[in-house]
Amino acid sequence: MKQILIPLVSLSALVACDMNGDAGTEGSGLWSIRYKSAEEQITYFTLKCEKYGYEQNTDAMRDCVADEMRNID
């Protein structure tokens, strides 16, 4: 059992890191705790929604950002 458990825990730790090696992948629950500033979170999700095709200062963008923030893993 230990032969399986140790690699599994190690792999889980690697997967749970962002691109800089910090804990919590971008957009995850741990990431949102690490970045406590609401402005940073809104900026992150606004850029994400822009990639989806939403335009700035629209109701659709506001809804997209709100949905993304609610759906943090």
mmCIF file of the N, C-alpha and C atoms, coordinates in Angstrom:
data_MODEL
# 
_entry.id   MODEL 
# 
loop_
_atom_site.group_PDB 
_atom_site.id 
_atom_site.type_symbol 
_atom_site.label_atom_id 
_atom_site.label_alt_id 
_atom_site.label_comp_id 
_atom_site.label_asym_id 
_atom_site.label_entity_id 
_atom_site.label_seq_id 
_atom_site.pdbx_PDB_ins_code 
_atom_site.Cartn_x 
_atom_site.Cartn_y 
_atom_site.Cartn_z 
_atom_site.occupancy 
_atom_site.B_iso_or_equiv 
_atom_site.pdbx_formal_charge 
_atom_site.auth_seq_id 
_atom_site.auth_comp_id 
_atom_site.auth_asym_id 
_atom_site.auth_atom_id 
_atom_site.pdbx_PDB_model_num 
ATOM 1   N N  . MET A 1 1  ? 0.815   -1.193 0.000   1.00 0.00 ? 1  MET A N  1 
ATOM 2   C CA . MET A 1 1  ? 0.000   0.000  0.000   1.00 0.00 ? 1  MET A CA 1 
ATOM 3   C C  . MET A 1 1  ? 0.861   1.260  0.000   1.00 0.00 ? 1  MET A C  1 
ATOM 4   N N  . LYS A 1 2  ? 1.957   1.263  0.794   1.00 0.00 ? 2  LYS A N  1 
ATOM 5   C CA . LYS A 1 2  ? 2.838   2.422  0.843   1.00 0.00 ? 2  LYS A CA 1 
ATOM 6   C C  . LYS A 1 2  ? 3.458   2.695  -0.514  1.00 0.00 ? 2  LYS A C  1 
ATOM 7   N N  . GLN A 1 3  ? 3.687   1.635  -1.298  1.00 0.00 ? 3  GLN A N  1 
ATOM 8   C CA . GLN A 1 3  ? 4.300   1.805  -2.616  1.00 0.00 ? 3  GLN A CA 1 
ATOM 9   C C  . GLN A 1 3  ? 3.396   2.613  -3.542  1.00 0.00 ? 3  GLN A C  1 
ATOM 10  N N  . ILE A 1 4  ? 2.131   2.546  -3.344  1.00 0.00 ? 4  ILE A N  1 
ATOM 11  C CA . ILE A 1 4  ? 1.178   3.293  -4.167  1.00 0.00 ? 4  ILE A CA 1 
ATOM 12  C C  . ILE A 1 4  ? 0.890   4.666  -3.554  1.00 0.00 ? 4  ILE A C  1 
ATOM 13  N N  . LEU A 1 5  ? 0.811   4.721  -2.243  1.00 0.00 ? 5  LEU A N  1 
ATOM 14  C CA . LEU A 1 5  ? 0.420   5.940  -1.551  1.00 0.00 ? 5  LEU A CA 1 
ATOM 15  C C  . LEU A 1 5  ? 1.436   7.076  -1.721  1.00 0.00 ? 5  LEU A C  1 
ATOM 16  N N  . ILE A 1 6  ? 2.705   6.786  -1.579  1.00 0.00 ? 6  ILE A N  1 
ATOM 17  C CA . ILE A 1 6  ? 3.732   7.833  -1.662  1.00 0.00 ? 6  ILE A CA 1 
ATOM 18  C C  . ILE A 1 6  ? 3.765   8.486  -3.047  1.00 0.00 ? 6  ILE A C  1 
ATOM 19  N N  . PRO A 1 7  ? 3.813   7.734  -4.147  1.00 0.00 ? 7  PRO A N  1 
ATOM 20  C CA . PRO A 1 7  ? 3.779   8.407  -5.455  1.00 0.00 ? 7  PRO A CA 1 
ATOM 21  C C  . PRO A 1 7  ? 2.469   9.163  -5.702  1.00 0.00 ? 7  PRO A C  1 
ATOM 22  N N  . LEU A 1 8  ? 1.375   8.643  -5.204  1.00 0.00 ? 8  LEU A N  1 
ATOM 23  C CA . LEU A 1 8  ? 0.082   9.298  -5.390  1.00 0.00 ? 8  LEU A CA 1 
ATOM 24  C C  . LEU A 1 8  ? 0.043   10.644 -4.669  1.00 0.00 ? 8  LEU A C  1 
ATOM 25  N N  . VAL A 1 9  ? 0.537   10.685 -3.449  1.00 0.00 ? 9  VAL A N  1 
ATOM 26  C CA . VAL A 1 9  ? 0.574   11.939 -2.687  1.00 0.00 ? 9  VAL A CA 1 
ATOM 27  C C  . VAL A 1 9  ? 1.518   12.924 -3.362  1.00 0.00 ? 9  VAL A C  1 
ATOM 28  N N  . SER A 1 10 ? 2.654   12.456 -3.832  1.00 0.00 ? 10 SER A N  1 
ATOM 29  C CA . SER A 1 10 ? 3.611   13.326 -4.525  1.00 0.00 ? 10 SER A CA 1 
ATOM 30  C C  . SER A 1 10 ? 3.007   13.908 -5.792  1.00 0.00 ? 10 SER A C  1 
ATOM 31  N N  . LEU A 1 11 ? 2.330   13.093 -6.554  1.00 0.00 ? 11 LEU A N  1 
ATOM 32  C CA . LEU A 1 11 ? 1.688   13.554 -7.779  1.00 0.00 ? 11 LEU A CA 1 
ATOM 33  C C  . LEU A 1 11 ? 0.596   14.568 -7.463  1.00 0.00 ? 11 LEU A C  1 
ATOM 34  N N  . SER A 1 12 ? -0.165  14.325 -6.434  1.00 0.00 ? 12 SER A N  1 
ATOM 35  C CA . SER A 1 12 ? -1.222  15.255 -6.038  1.00 0.00 ? 12 SER A CA 1 
ATOM 36  C C  . SER A 1 12 ? -0.646  16.613 -5.665  1.00 0.00 ? 12 SER A C  1 
ATOM 37  N N  . ALA A 1 13 ? 0.487   16.597 -4.988  1.00 0.00 ? 13 ALA A N  1 
ATOM 38  C CA . ALA A 1 13 ? 1.131   17.857 -4.605  1.00 0.00 ? 13 ALA A CA 1 
ATOM 39  C C  . ALA A 1 13 ? 1.588   18.635 -5.829  1.00 0.00 ? 13 ALA A C  1 
ATOM 40  N N  . LEU A 1 14 ? 2.097   17.952 -6.832  1.00 0.00 ? 14 LEU A N  1 
ATOM 41  C CA . LEU A 1 14 ? 2.544   18.620 -8.048  1.00 0.00 ? 14 LEU A CA 1 
ATOM 42  C C  . LEU A 1 14 ? 1.377   19.195 -8.842  1.00 0.00 ? 14 LEU A C  1 
ATOM 43  N N  . VAL A 1 15 ? 0.311   18.455 -8.926  1.00 0.00 ? 15 VAL A N  1 
ATOM 44  C CA . VAL A 1 15 ? -0.858  18.890 -9.683  1.00 0.00 ? 15 VAL A CA 1 
ATOM 45  C C  . VAL A 1 15 ? -1.518  20.095 -9.015  1.00 0.00 ? 15 VAL A C  1 
ATOM 46  N N  . ALA A 1 16 ? -1.386  20.200 -7.711  1.00 0.00 ? 16 ALA A N  1 
ATOM 47  C CA . ALA A 1 16 ? -2.030  21.276 -6.960  1.00 0.00 ? 16 ALA A CA 1 
ATOM 48  C C  . ALA A 1 16 ? -1.224  22.568 -6.965  1.00 0.00 ? 16 ALA A C  1 
ATOM 49  N N  . CYS A 1 17 ? -0.199  22.671 -7.805  1.00 0.00 ? 17 CYS A N  1 
ATOM 50  C CA . CYS A 1 17 ? 0.624   23.874 -7.869  1.00 0.00 ? 17 CYS A CA 1 
ATOM 51  C C  . CYS A 1 17 ? 0.291   24.694 -9.106  1.00 0.00 ? 17 CYS A C  1 
ATOM 52  N N  . ASP A 1 18 ? 0.500   26.011 -8.991  1.00 0.00 ? 18 ASP A N  1 
ATOM 53  C CA . ASP A 1 18 ? 0.300   26.857 -10.152 1.00 0.00 ? 18 ASP A CA 1 
ATOM 54  C C  . ASP A 1 18 ? 1.583   26.908 -10.980 1.00 0.00 ? 18 ASP A C  1 
ATOM 55  N N  . MET A 1 19 ? 1.619   27.758 -11.990 1.00 0.00 ? 19 MET A N  1 
ATOM 56  C CA . MET A 1 19 ? 2.759   27.819 -12.891 1.00 0.00 ? 19 MET A CA 1 
ATOM 57  C C  . MET A 1 19 ? 4.038   28.275 -12.189 1.00 0.00 ? 19 MET A C  1 
ATOM 58  N N  . ASN A 1 20 ? 3.922   28.970 -11.063 1.00 0.00 ? 20 ASN A N  1 
ATOM 59  C CA . ASN A 1 20 ? 5.087   29.445 -10.320 1.00 0.00 ? 20 ASN A CA 1 
ATOM 60  C C  . ASN A 1 20 ? 5.521   28.476 -9.235  1.00 0.00 ? 20 ASN A C  1 
ATOM 61  N N  . GLY A 1 21 ? 4.808   27.361 -9.096  1.00 0.00 ? 21 GLY A N  1 
ATOM 62  C CA . GLY A 1 21 ? 5.134   26.378 -8.069  1.00 0.00 ? 21 GLY A CA 1 
ATOM 63  C C  . GLY A 1 21 ? 4.482   26.678 -6.728  1.00 0.00 ? 21 GLY A C  1 
ATOM 64  N N  . ASP A 1 22 ? 3.622   27.677 -6.678  1.00 0.00 ? 22 ASP A N  1 
ATOM 65  C CA . ASP A 1 22 ? 2.919   28.008 -5.442  1.00 0.00 ? 22 ASP A CA 1 
ATOM 66  C C  . ASP A 1 22 ? 1.722   27.080 -5.270  1.00 0.00 ? 22 ASP A C  1 
ATOM 67  N N  . ALA A 1 23 ? 1.293   26.913 -4.033  1.00 0.00 ? 23 ALA A N  1 
ATOM 68  C CA . ALA A 1 23 ? 0.168   26.028 -3.746  1.00 0.00 ? 23 ALA A CA 1 
ATOM 69  C C  . ALA A 1 23 ? -1.113  26.560 -4.360  1.00 0.00 ? 23 ALA A C  1 
ATOM 70  N N  . GLY A 1 24 ? -1.888  25.676 -4.926  1.00 0.00 ? 24 GLY A N  1 
ATOM 71  C CA . GLY A 1 24 ? -3.188  26.027 -5.502  1.00 0.00 ? 24 GLY A CA 1 
ATOM 72  C C  . GLY A 1 24 ? -3.101  26.422 -6.959  1.00 0.00 ? 24 GLY A C  1 
ATOM 73  N N  . THR A 1 25 ? -3.717  25.632 -7.821  1.00 0.00 ? 25 THR A N  1 
ATOM 74  C CA . THR A 1 25 ? -3.736  25.981 -9.231  1.00 0.00 ? 25 THR A CA 1 
ATOM 75  C C  . THR A 1 25 ? -4.549  27.252 -9.419  1.00 0.00 ? 25 THR A C  1 
ATOM 76  N N  . GLU A 1 26 ? -4.230  28.021 -10.445 1.00 0.00 ? 26 GLU A N  1 
ATOM 77  C CA . GLU A 1 26 ? -4.917  29.285 -10.661 1.00 0.00 ? 26 GLU A CA 1 
ATOM 78  C C  . GLU A 1 26 ? -6.417  29.072 -10.799 1.00 0.00 ? 26 GLU A C  1 
ATOM 79  N N  . GLY A 1 27 ? -7.161  29.852 -10.053 1.00 0.00 ? 27 GLY A N  1 
ATOM 80  C CA . GLY A 1 27 ? -8.612  29.764 -10.086 1.00 0.00 ? 27 GLY A CA 1 
ATOM 81  C C  . GLY A 1 27 ? -9.195  28.774 -9.095  1.00 0.00 ? 27 GLY A C  1 
ATOM 82  N N  . SER A 1 28 ? -8.356  28.020 -8.380  1.00 0.00 ? 28 SER A N  1 
ATOM 83  C CA . SER A 1 28 ? -8.858  27.037 -7.419  1.00 0.00 ? 28 SER A CA 1 
ATOM 84  C C  . SER A 1 28 ? -9.202  27.705 -6.091  1.00 0.00 ? 28 SER A C  1 
ATOM 85  N N  . GLY A 1 29 ? -9.823  26.953 -5.204  1.00 0.00 ? 29 GLY A N  1 
ATOM 86  C CA . GLY A 1 29 ? -10.162 27.476 -3.886  1.00 0.00 ? 29 GLY A CA 1 
ATOM 87  C C  . GLY A 1 29 ? -8.939  27.899 -3.103  1.00 0.00 ? 29 GLY A C  1 
ATOM 88  N N  . LEU A 1 30 ? -7.872  27.102 -3.146  1.00 0.00 ? 30 LEU A N  1 
ATOM 89  C CA . LEU A 1 30 ? -6.634  27.442 -2.446  1.00 0.00 ? 30 LEU A CA 1 
ATOM 90  C C  . LEU A 1 30 ? -6.013  28.697 -3.044  1.00 0.00 ? 30 LEU A C  1 
ATOM 91  N N  . TRP A 1 31 ? -6.087  28.836 -4.342  1.00 0.00 ? 31 TRP A N  1 
ATOM 92  C CA . TRP A 1 31 ? -5.579  30.030 -5.021  1.00 0.00 ? 31 TRP A CA 1 
ATOM 93  C C  . TRP A 1 31 ? -6.325  31.271 -4.525  1.00 0.00 ? 31 TRP A C  1 
ATOM 94  N N  . SER A 1 32 ? -7.648  31.173 -4.384  1.00 0.00 ? 32 SER A N  1 
ATOM 95  C CA . SER A 1 32 ? -8.429  32.332 -3.959  1.00 0.00 ? 32 SER A CA 1 
ATOM 96  C C  . SER A 1 32 ? -8.120  32.714 -2.515  1.00 0.00 ? 32 SER A C  1 
ATOM 97  N N  . ILE A 1 33 ? -7.722  31.758 -1.697  1.00 0.00 ? 33 ILE A N  1 
ATOM 98  C CA . ILE A 1 33 ? -7.319  32.065 -0.327  1.00 0.00 ? 33 ILE A CA 1 
ATOM 99  C C  . ILE A 1 33 ? -5.969  32.771 -0.340  1.00 0.00 ? 33 ILE A C  1 
ATOM 100 N N  . ARG A 1 34 ? -5.070  32.284 -1.191  1.00 0.00 ? 34 ARG A N  1 
ATOM 101 C CA . ARG A 1 34 ? -3.734  32.869 -1.284  1.00 0.00 ? 34 ARG A CA 1 
ATOM 102 C C  . ARG A 1 34 ? -3.804  34.300 -1.806  1.00 0.00 ? 34 ARG A C  1 
ATOM 103 N N  . TYR A 1 35 ? -4.687  34.552 -2.752  1.00 0.00 ? 35 TYR A N  1 
ATOM 104 C CA . TYR A 1 35 ? -4.889  35.901 -3.288  1.00 0.00 ? 35 TYR A CA 1 
ATOM 105 C C  . TYR A 1 35 ? -6.160  36.465 -2.679  1.00 0.00 ? 35 TYR A C  1 
ATOM 106 N N  . LYS A 1 36 ? -6.037  37.051 -1.530  1.00 0.00 ? 36 LYS A N  1 
ATOM 107 C CA . LYS A 1 36 ? -7.208  37.503 -0.783  1.00 0.00 ? 36 LYS A CA 1 
ATOM 108 C C  . LYS A 1 36 ? -7.853  38.742 -1.383  1.00 0.00 ? 36 LYS A C  1 
ATOM 109 N N  . SER A 1 37 ? -7.091  39.501 -2.142  1.00 0.00 ? 37 SER A N  1 
ATOM 110 C CA . SER A 1 37 ? -7.620  40.735 -2.701  1.00 0.00 ? 37 SER A CA 1 
ATOM 111 C C  . SER A 1 37 ? -8.722  40.435 -3.721  1.00 0.00 ? 37 SER A C  1 
ATOM 112 N N  . ALA A 1 38 ? -9.884  41.006 -3.501  1.00 0.00 ? 38 ALA A N  1 
ATOM 113 C CA . ALA A 1 38 ? -10.986 40.832 -4.444  1.00 0.00 ? 38 ALA A CA 1 
ATOM 114 C C  . ALA A 1 38 ? -10.627 41.418 -5.802  1.00 0.00 ? 38 ALA A C  1 
ATOM 115 N N  . GLU A 1 39 ? -9.856  42.507 -5.792  1.00 0.00 ? 39 GLU A N  1 
ATOM 116 C CA . GLU A 1 39 ? -9.449  43.133 -7.057  1.00 0.00 ? 39 GLU A CA 1 
ATOM 117 C C  . GLU A 1 39 ? -8.604  42.178 -7.901  1.00 0.00 ? 39 GLU A C  1 
ATOM 118 N N  . GLU A 1 40 ? -7.677  41.457 -7.257  1.00 0.00 ? 40 GLU A N  1 
ATOM 119 C CA . GLU A 1 40 ? -6.845  40.504 -7.989  1.00 0.00 ? 40 GLU A CA 1 
ATOM 120 C C  . GLU A 1 40 ? -7.695  39.385 -8.583  1.00 0.00 ? 40 GLU A C  1 
ATOM 121 N N  . GLN A 1 41 ? -8.656  38.908 -7.805  1.00 0.00 ? 41 GLN A N  1 
ATOM 122 C CA . GLN A 1 41 ? -9.525  37.843 -8.296  1.00 0.00 ? 41 GLN A CA 1 
ATOM 123 C C  . GLN A 1 41 ? -10.387 38.337 -9.453  1.00 0.00 ? 41 GLN A C  1 
ATOM 124 N N  . ILE A 1 42 ? -10.950 39.534 -9.325  1.00 0.00 ? 42 ILE A N  1 
ATOM 125 C CA . ILE A 1 42 ? -11.795 40.081 -10.388 1.00 0.00 ? 42 ILE A CA 1 
ATOM 126 C C  . ILE A 1 42 ? -10.979 40.282 -11.662 1.00 0.00 ? 42 ILE A C  1 
ATOM 127 N N  . THR A 1 43 ? -9.760  40.788 -11.509 1.00 0.00 ? 43 THR A N  1 
ATOM 128 C CA . THR A 1 43 ? -8.886  40.976 -12.671 1.00 0.00 ? 43 THR A CA 1 
ATOM 129 C C  . THR A 1 43 ? -8.606  39.644 -13.355 1.00 0.00 ? 43 THR A C  1 
ATOM 130 N N  . TYR A 1 44 ? -8.279  38.631 -12.568 1.00 0.00 ? 44 TYR A N  1 
ATOM 131 C CA . TYR A 1 44 ? -7.996  37.305 -13.117 1.00 0.00 ? 44 TYR A CA 1 
ATOM 132 C C  . TYR A 1 44 ? -9.201  36.767 -13.896 1.00 0.00 ? 44 TYR A C  1 
ATOM 133 N N  . PHE A 1 45 ? -10.370 36.823 -13.283 1.00 0.00 ? 45 PHE A N  1 
ATOM 134 C CA . PHE A 1 45 ? -11.555 36.264 -13.933 1.00 0.00 ? 45 PHE A CA 1 
ATOM 135 C C  . PHE A 1 45 ? -12.052 37.126 -15.088 1.00 0.00 ? 45 PHE A C  1 
ATOM 136 N N  . THR A 1 46 ? -11.812 38.432 -15.028 1.00 0.00 ? 46 THR A N  1 
ATOM 137 C CA . THR A 1 46 ? -12.165 39.305 -16.145 1.00 0.00 ? 46 THR A CA 1 
ATOM 138 C C  . THR A 1 46 ? -11.346 38.929 -17.375 1.00 0.00 ? 46 THR A C  1 
ATOM 139 N N  . LEU A 1 47 ? -10.042 38.727 -17.175 1.00 0.00 ? 47 LEU A N  1 
ATOM 140 C CA . LEU A 1 47 ? -9.186  38.309 -18.295 1.00 0.00 ? 47 LEU A CA 1 
ATOM 141 C C  . LEU A 1 47 ? -9.614  36.951 -18.842 1.00 0.00 ? 47 LEU A C  1 
ATOM 142 N N  . LYS A 1 48 ? -10.001 36.074 -17.943 1.00 0.00 ? 48 LYS A N  1 
ATOM 143 C CA . LYS A 1 48 ? -10.470 34.741 -18.361 1.00 0.00 ? 48 LYS A CA 1 
ATOM 144 C C  . LYS A 1 48 ? -11.748 34.871 -19.198 1.00 0.00 ? 48 LYS A C  1 
ATOM 145 N N  . CYS A 1 49 ? -12.672 35.722 -18.763 1.00 0.00 ? 49 CYS A N  1 
ATOM 146 C CA . CYS A 1 49 ? -13.929 35.909 -19.492 1.00 0.00 ? 49 CYS A CA 1 
ATOM 147 C C  . CYS A 1 49 ? -13.698 36.605 -20.836 1.00 0.00 ? 49 CYS A C  1 
ATOM 148 N N  . GLU A 1 50 ? -12.711 37.504 -20.888 1.00 0.00 ? 50 GLU A N  1 
ATOM 149 C CA . GLU A 1 50 ? -12.368 38.133 -22.167 1.00 0.00 ? 50 GLU A CA 1 
ATOM 150 C C  . GLU A 1 50 ? -11.901 37.079 -23.165 1.00 0.00 ? 50 GLU A C  1 
ATOM 151 N N  . LYS A 1 51 ? -11.173 36.090 -22.680 1.00 0.00 ? 51 LYS A N  1 
ATOM 152 C CA . LYS A 1 51 ? -10.726 35.000 -23.559 1.00 0.00 ? 51 LYS A CA 1 
ATOM 153 C C  . LYS A 1 51 ? -11.911 34.189 -24.079 1.00 0.00 ? 51 LYS A C  1 
ATOM 154 N N  . TYR A 1 52 ? -12.990 34.158 -23.290 1.00 0.00 ? 52 TYR A N  1 
ATOM 155 C CA . TYR A 1 52 ? -14.206 33.475 -23.736 1.00 0.00 ? 52 TYR A CA 1 
ATOM 156 C C  . TYR A 1 52 ? -14.947 34.292 -24.791 1.00 0.00 ? 52 TYR A C  1 
ATOM 157 N N  . GLY A 1 53 ? -14.594 35.592 -24.907 1.00 0.00 ? 53 GLY A N  1 
ATOM 158 C CA . GLY A 1 53 ? -15.235 36.435 -25.906 1.00 0.00 ? 53 GLY A CA 1 
ATOM 159 C C  . GLY A 1 53 ? -16.163 37.499 -25.352 1.00 0.00 ? 53 GLY A C  1 
ATOM 160 N N  . TYR A 1 54 ? -16.249 37.618 -24.034 1.00 0.00 ? 54 TYR A N  1 
ATOM 161 C CA . TYR A 1 54 ? -17.106 38.639 -23.438 1.00 0.00 ? 54 TYR A CA 1 
ATOM 162 C C  . TYR A 1 54 ? -16.422 40.002 -23.545 1.00 0.00 ? 54 TYR A C  1 
ATOM 163 N N  . GLU A 1 55 ? -17.226 41.055 -23.705 1.00 0.00 ? 55 GLU A N  1 
ATOM 164 C CA . GLU A 1 55 ? -16.704 42.414 -23.829 1.00 0.00 ? 55 GLU A CA 1 
ATOM 165 C C  . GLU A 1 55 ? -16.774 43.130 -22.491 1.00 0.00 ? 55 GLU A C  1 
ATOM 166 N N  . GLN A 1 56 ? -15.785 44.016 -22.258 1.00 0.00 ? 56 GLN A N  1 
ATOM 167 C CA . GLN A 1 56 ? -15.710 44.800 -21.026 1.00 0.00 ? 56 GLN A CA 1 
ATOM 168 C C  . GLN A 1 56 ? -16.981 45.623 -20.818 1.00 0.00 ? 56 GLN A C  1 
ATOM 169 N N  . ASN A 1 57 ? -17.296 45.837 -19.557 1.00 0.00 ? 57 ASN A N  1 
ATOM 170 C CA . ASN A 1 57 ? -18.408 46.722 -19.152 1.00 0.00 ? 57 ASN A CA 1 
ATOM 171 C C  . ASN A 1 57 ? -19.762 46.315 -19.720 1.00 0.00 ? 57 ASN A C  1 
ATOM 172 N N  . THR A 1 58 ? -20.007 45.024 -19.805 1.00 0.00 ? 58 THR A N  1 
ATOM 173 C CA . THR A 1 58 ? -21.316 44.539 -20.244 1.00 0.00 ? 58 THR A CA 1 
ATOM 174 C C  . THR A 1 58 ? -21.923 43.672 -19.137 1.00 0.00 ? 58 THR A C  1 
ATOM 175 N N  . ASP A 1 59 ? -23.224 43.510 -19.191 1.00 0.00 ? 59 ASP A N  1 
ATOM 176 C CA . ASP A 1 59 ? -23.878 42.628 -18.221 1.00 0.00 ? 59 ASP A CA 1 
ATOM 177 C C  . ASP A 1 59 ? -23.373 41.203 -18.360 1.00 0.00 ? 59 ASP A C  1 
ATOM 178 N N  . ALA A 1 60 ? -23.116 40.791 -19.592 1.00 0.00 ? 60 ALA A N  1 
ATOM 179 C CA . ALA A 1 60 ? -22.634 39.428 -19.836 1.00 0.00 ? 60 ALA A CA 1 
ATOM 180 C C  . ALA A 1 60 ? -21.262 39.215 -19.184 1.00 0.00 ? 60 ALA A C  1 
ATOM 181 N N  . MET A 1 61 ? -20.388 40.231 -19.251 1.00 0.00 ? 61 MET A N  1 
ATOM 182 C CA . MET A 1 61 ? -19.066 40.122 -18.612 1.00 0.00 ? 61 MET A CA 1 
ATOM 183 C C  . MET A 1 61 ? -19.229 40.033 -17.102 1.00 0.00 ? 61 MET A C  1 
ATOM 184 N N  . ARG A 1 62 ? -20.078 40.886 -16.560 1.00 0.00 ? 62 ARG A N  1 
ATOM 185 C CA . ARG A 1 62 ? -20.329 40.859 -15.112 1.00 0.00 ? 62 ARG A CA 1 
ATOM 186 C C  . ARG A 1 62 ? -20.824 39.483 -14.674 1.00 0.00 ? 62 ARG A C  1 
ATOM 187 N N  . ASP A 1 63 ? -21.757 38.920 -15.440 1.00 0.00 ? 63 ASP A N  1 
ATOM 188 C CA . ASP A 1 63 ? -22.295 37.605 -15.108 1.00 0.00 ? 63 ASP A CA 1 
ATOM 189 C C  . ASP A 1 63 ? -21.235 36.528 -15.233 1.00 0.00 ? 63 ASP A C  1 
ATOM 190 N N  . CYS A 1 64 ? -20.394 36.628 -16.255 1.00 0.00 ? 64 CYS A N  1 
ATOM 191 C CA . CYS A 1 64 ? -19.330 35.639 -16.445 1.00 0.00 ? 64 CYS A CA 1 
ATOM 192 C C  . CYS A 1 64 ? -18.362 35.659 -15.266 1.00 0.00 ? 64 CYS A C  1 
ATOM 193 N N  . VAL A 1 65 ? -17.918 36.852 -14.871 1.00 0.00 ? 65 VAL A N  1 
ATOM 194 C CA . VAL A 1 65 ? -16.981 36.975 -13.748 1.00 0.00 ? 65 VAL A CA 1 
ATOM 195 C C  . VAL A 1 65 ? -17.611 36.428 -12.471 1.00 0.00 ? 65 VAL A C  1 
ATOM 196 N N  . ALA A 1 66 ? -18.866 36.777 -12.228 1.00 0.00 ? 66 ALA A N  1 
ATOM 197 C CA . ALA A 1 66 ? -19.564 36.285 -11.034 1.00 0.00 ? 66 ALA A CA 1 
ATOM 198 C C  . ALA A 1 66 ? -19.679 34.764 -11.055 1.00 0.00 ? 66 ALA A C  1 
ATOM 199 N N  . ASP A 1 67 ? -20.016 34.199 -12.207 1.00 0.00 ? 67 ASP A N  1 
ATOM 200 C CA . ASP A 1 67 ? -20.125 32.742 -12.330 1.00 0.00 ? 67 ASP A CA 1 
ATOM 201 C C  . ASP A 1 67 ? -18.778 32.071 -12.094 1.00 0.00 ? 67 ASP A C  1 
ATOM 202 N N  . GLU A 1 68 ? -17.720 32.633 -12.673 1.00 0.00 ? 68 GLU A N  1 
ATOM 203 C CA . GLU A 1 68 ? -16.385 32.054 -12.505 1.00 0.00 ? 68 GLU A CA 1 
ATOM 204 C C  . GLU A 1 68 ? -15.965 32.100 -11.037 1.00 0.00 ? 68 GLU A C  1 
ATOM 205 N N  . MET A 1 69 ? -16.261 33.189 -10.361 1.00 0.00 ? 69 MET A N  1 
ATOM 206 C CA . MET A 1 69 ? -15.889 33.315 -8.952  1.00 0.00 ? 69 MET A CA 1 
ATOM 207 C C  . MET A 1 69 ? -16.685 32.356 -8.075  1.00 0.00 ? 69 MET A C  1 
ATOM 208 N N  . ARG A 1 70 ? -17.935 32.127 -8.431  1.00 0.00 ? 70 ARG A N  1 
ATOM 209 C CA . ARG A 1 70 ? -18.763 31.184 -7.667  1.00 0.00 ? 70 ARG A CA 1 
ATOM 210 C C  . ARG A 1 70 ? -18.330 29.742 -7.885  1.00 0.00 ? 70 ARG A C  1 
ATOM 211 N N  . ASN A 1 71 ? -17.774 29.460 -9.047  1.00 0.00 ? 71 ASN A N  1 
ATOM 212 C CA . ASN A 1 71 ? -17.441 28.086 -9.416  1.00 0.00 ? 71 ASN A CA 1 
ATOM 213 C C  . ASN A 1 71 ? -15.995 27.708 -9.122  1.00 0.00 ? 71 ASN A C  1 
ATOM 214 N N  . ILE A 1 72 ? -15.349 28.411 -8.197  1.00 0.00 ? 72 ILE A N  1 
ATOM 215 C CA . ILE A 1 72 ? -13.981 28.057 -7.822  1.00 0.00 ? 72 ILE A CA 1 
ATOM 216 C C  . ILE A 1 72 ? -14.010 26.664 -7.212  1.00 0.00 ? 72 ILE A C  1 
ATOM 217 N N  . ASP A 1 73 ? -13.098 25.817 -7.684  1.00 0.00 ? 73 ASP A N  1 
ATOM 218 C CA . ASP A 1 73 ? -13.022 24.428 -7.192  1.00 0.00 ? 73 ASP A CA 1 
ATOM 219 C C  . ASP A 1 73 ? -12.533 24.366 -5.770  1.00 0.00 ? 73 ASP A C  1 
# 
